[in-house]
Amino acid sequence: MCGIVGINGAPDVCFDLLAGLKRLEYRGYDSAGVATLFNKEFHRQRAEGKLINLERIVKEHPLPGIIGIGHTRWATHGGPTTSNAHPHQGQYVALVHNGIIENHRELRAGFDQTLFQSETDSEVVVHLLDAYIKKGYDHAAAIQATLPQLKGSYALAVLFKNAPDTLVGICRGSPLVIGHGKEGRLFLASDIFAFADYCESVTYLEEGDWTELKNGTVTIYSHGSTHPVTRPSLPISADIASQATKGLYRHFMLKEIMEQPEVLQNTLEKYAHSEAWLTKMPTNPWKKASGLSIVACGTSFYAGCVAKYWFEEIARLPVAVDIASEYRYRHPALPADSCALFISQSGETADTLAAARFTKQKKIYCASLVNVAESSLAREVDQVFQTYAGFEIGVASTKTFTTQLIVLAALTAEVALLRGEISAEERATLQKDLLMLPRLVEETLKIQGSLQRLAPQFERVKAALYLGRGALYPVALEGALKLKEISYIHAEGYAAGELKHGPIALIDDKIPVVVLAPHDVLFEKILSNVQEVLARKGQVILFTDNDGARALNTLAEGMQVCILPKVCSFLAPIVYTVPMQLLAYHVAAFKGTDIDQPRNLAKSVTVE
Ligand code: G6P
């Protein structure tokens, strides 16, 4: 949930730490802090709120030294105050932490309470390490004594006064990567993005690893031991660094929405071009599976909901879709011959990861669909599908959702063929449709101007309804989520047929009702639902295609109609997602909210 950085060997390290934190701010922005170790003393600055507040302070009072750590926080234990901001420091140790120390209360009880300066779970690690150093342990022995006492997840970057040249990194359950920079500079960070343009290569720490970065040399140990282990260093590709800028756009979110034709094409190239069609797919688990469990959070969960329609209709594979935080605790019945698929942009969402580990323990075949190829969720499952969306910086997911959908669509077609539910010719037709998507999405993006003009209507709106049927119902849910997340307008997605069972009570002449209605087999049905809304003076904004617009006839007079390109019903969820993203974006831009970093949210939620 939080972002951490550590740097060893940089003159003016405090400014490099700030630059790294800027790249990680999407992970949390409740407070930020940096600390350096210089002349056997810690030097620290922390500030509430966004990184800019810390930047102002550090500019006026730079911290000395060439070794330091930094943190950008999404508050869990303790409010977003300066005293709860990391780094936390004791007599000998200063550290930053991402994750949760689950037994922090129990551990805290063993200390003199006046030692504590914050309400965080993290601070207890400082005092544990400090206590061992006081007893005369060196830093490695203090780490070895402390780690077995910690329950939960942690990525830690630690400075020790008794090892002033060493930056220590420790990781269990939360990601930590090492960047190899020029002139012996070494970096630690929650993700590669923090240092991509300063480093040529990266090393991914594995679960339970800890590392010492000292005098240009990296040593890695596994599970608290002091026997070095080898982990590969991988080159960092040049385009990662280039993704860090907004280019001509005001917000990353808009840039990422507009990138969709390109990233859909990149993803398709891996999955749906004739020779490459899911070549790595082992046939057995999917061919014979009695069912599929799809588990995810947030927007990724809605991708799973769309996929349920596809898998059941086309591949005749029964699917249960679960919100990850519910799944483990409801004791799901998982037949031994079923498969599970975990969807996550980051591949680090704690609830999704925990759900995958739970399922693996039950000896169920587990696959994941991730955007970050090196993520924990990619490493820990039997089979990985990747989206090629590139980095997504805007906290609200956009291009990663549509690329998830395209992989799920390709997977559905492949599984349907494997299971003998469709012929090779039918699969070829689906493939042909898929290959048209980048162009269709490009065309759909042209609707942007009319959505921008529509946005002022939402200025005083308190709530909005989104309606869809079939696989467009989860798209309605996703559209409502986008509006909530970035414009702070309450919005609900409903299956249009369900309207009459409750939500219709909300309708008056002030509530916008966004309707997703491609001209397909359900068009007439959804039109009846629209009439129910119009009869109660609801403000209908209807998205359809030319055929749908023609079929509306005089009904069109009572509503605003937005025309999208004609698309086959299999792929309509992908095309109809795009105007939902643009509408939410322009409403939020009109209201002037913080679009890329909406209040209280974070991009990657690595706590349960
Ligand atoms: C957070 C983000 C959402 C995202 C969800 C799941 O809540 O704000 O945009 O959909 O996490 O993230 P994942 O990385 O697992 O897809």
Boltz pocket constraint, residues with backbone or C-beta under 6 A from the ligand:
constraints:
  - pocket:
      binder: B
      contacts: [[A, 297], [A, 298], [A, 299], [A, 300], [A, 343], [A, 344], [A, 345], [A, 346], [A, 347], [A, 348], [A, 349], [A, 352], [A, 395], [A, 396], [A, 397], [A, 601], [A, 602], [A, 603], [A, 604], [A, 605]]
      max_distance: 6.0
